[in-house]
Amino acid sequence: MDLNKKKVAFHTLGCKLNFAETSTIARSFPEDKFERVQANSKADIYVINTCSVTDAADKKCRQAIKKFIAISPNAFIAVVGCYAQLKPQEISSIKGVDLVLGTNEKFDIAAYAEGLNKKPDAEVHSLELSASNSFNQSYSMGSDRTRSFLKVQDGCDYWCSYCTIPRARGKSRNPDIQSIVGEAEKISETGVKEIVITGVNIGDFGKSTGGSFADLLRELVKVNGIERFRISSIEPNLLTDEIIEMTSENKKILPHFHIPLQSGSNKILGLMGRRYTREVFANRVTAVREKLPMAGIGADVIIGFPGETSADFDDTYSFIETLPLSYLHVFSFSERPDTVAENLPDKVPHGEKEVRSKKLIALSEKKSLYFYTSNIGLETKVLFERSRTEGLITGFTSNYLRVEYPWTSKLAGSVRNVKLTGLSSTGRLRVELTN
């Protein structure tokens, strides 16, 4: 241990995109001057990369800031990212915060990091993003990671009525395809076998360079050494037949689609400002199932949006019930400042949101169990994790089923052929190695 090095810790909240960006920020700290330590240990510098997608996310950010101030009262506290972009003054008012950097500024944090001293007041750099064309290429990497999150797109032009992401991250933009392929090649050199393609709205790829997301996939699969590419999330109106066809034909593109639904009521989708109807969503799910019968298909759903009546919720529930989805991510509507939805009438009471949420979560569990059991007896491939859990090694199948096997160190980080033999008491699938 070099006593002259400053200890720096990183903590990430929110989406896969944030994790990719935190990893890139961490690599910007020179190793000859900084020693990276775990976030729950004492450090000289804490970098907290924040999320602001819901009110609960804001609260978690504030709790994390106060937690690290308590762990190391004399540490330099830097808060960066979406929450810092949207509410810099709210963060700077927390006693102990030294630096607040917005979405673009956070990538310059290493320039602020040398010779840092506690400040009586926080220094704030959170610039307007509306005209931003900048793109900071990012990917996650770590010795304990079996997959890497690769950022291919940033920003959003959709302006849904409930969302602050366009204000937090700016307009939709992306680098050119060859730049992204170059990043994927760097990841391949580390031995990582799976890349998760991530961004704010990845289906919108090509806005600033031309081309399409399908064009990007076509080039990425040529990268040697990477065995699997997983699409993180894609809007239903941007999930094209070409993307589905490519997935069915190329084994490197995993048969797993996470498709935001948000509501099964066309009335509510309209109030949300979404760019599709429930019929379009159903059509995309059907198209996936026709080409890839055992694909994993997940969906995001927001319940309790202003104006959502009991009948509207029942409409959503019955619609989802008919669809061959394998899991749901259920969110209660969270009112965000300075959005259209903030001023919509007919708010849904908190208690009613909880009731509706529990119903959809139960439906999700039912669908997940059905999907897991329907895969028993099939042969597939699994990427095994590097961590040991209660004497077991776990991993994910191509279609996003979590499996377990007795701990075997040589499996860690490798892709293996397996047979899915049954459901474990942990809720994971048991496997046998077939090759």
Secondary structure, DSSP 4 states (H G I P E B T S, - for coil): --TTSEEEEEEE-S-HHHHHHHHHHHHTS-TTTEEEE-TTS--SEEEEEE--SSHHHHHHHHHHHHHHHHH-TTSEEEEEEHHHHH-HHHHHTSTT--EEE-TTGGGGHHHHHTT----SS-EEE----TT-------B---TT-SEEEEE--B--S---TT--HHHHH-S-B---HHHHHHHHHHHHHTT--EEEEE-SSGGGTTTTTSS-HHHHHHHHTT-TT--EEEE----GGG--HHHHHHHHH-TTB-SEEE---B-S-HHHHHHHT-SS-HHHHHHHHHHHHHH-TT-EEEEEEEES-TT--HHHHHHHHHHHHHS--SEEEEEE----TTSGGGG-SSPPPHHHHHHHHHHHHHHHHHHHHHHHHHTTT-EEEEEEEEEEETTEEEEEETT--EEEEE--GGGTT-EEEEEEEEE-TTSSEEEEE--
